[in-house]
Amino acid sequence: MSQEKRTDHHEKGVEVPYDQIEPDTLRRMIQEFVTRDGCDWDDAGCSLDNKVKQVLQQLKNKKIKVVFDLTSQTANLVVCP
């Protein structure tokens, strides 16, 4: 049995103010984020639209933020420290 070296990945890059992202783009970004694990939110008793609204509220409350990773050239939502 081989042992894998475990490292914690911390998103590094540039914070992008969510209110400067075009609304349709932000919505698609949030939709991709909340469906990333393949969860069907309707089965969990919450619609995708409601989940998107919850994430948007977390952005507004500064609990999460949008970060553009300069290495991978991707944007992600990350928890604020």
WOMO-V730347 format. One record per residue. N is the residue number from 1. RES is the residue in one small letter. PSI is psi in whole degrees, 0 to 359 (NA if undefined). OMEGA is omega in whole degrees, -180 to 180 (none if undefined). Layout:
# WOMO-V730347
n={N:N}
res={RES:RES}
psi={PSI:PSI}
omega={OMEGA:OMEGA}
This chain:
# WOMO-V730347
n={1:2:3:4:5:6:7:8:9:10:11:12:13:14:15:16:17:18:19:20:21:22:23:24:25:26:27:28:29:30:31:32:33:34:35:36:37:38:39:40:41:42:43:44:45:46:47:48:49:50:51:52:53:54:55:56:57:58:59:60:61:62:63:64:65:66:67:68:69:70:71:72:73:74:75:76:77:78:79:80:81}
res={m:s:q:e:k:r:t:d:h:h:e:k:g:v:e:v:p:y:d:q:i:e:p:d:t:l:r:r:m:i:q:e:f:v:t:r:d:g:c:d:w:d:d:a:g:c:s:l:d:n:k:v:k:q:v:l:q:q:l:k:n:k:k:i:k:v:v:f:d:l:t:s:q:t:a:n:l:v:v:c:p}
psi={123:149:132:140:122:130:143:131:121:128:127:133:213:128:135:118:125:329:357:2:135:131:318:321:316:316:316:322:315:318:316:319:312:342:4:322:4:11:137:104:334:322:332:4:17:129:159:320:318:321:319:317:321:316:319:320:323:324:313:324:3:33:333:166:162:128:131:115:118:333:310:351:40:156:148:160:128:154:136:143:NA}
omega={-180:178:178:176:180:175:176:178:175:-180:178:180:-174:175:179:178:-176:-178:175:177:179:-173:179:178:179:180:179:178:179:178:178:-179:-175:178:-176:-178:178:-179:172:-173:177:177:-179:179:-179:180:177:180:178:179:177:178:178:-180:178:177:177:175:-179:-179:179:174:175:179:176:179:174:-179:-177:-180:-177:-178:179:175:180:174:-178:179:177:180:none}
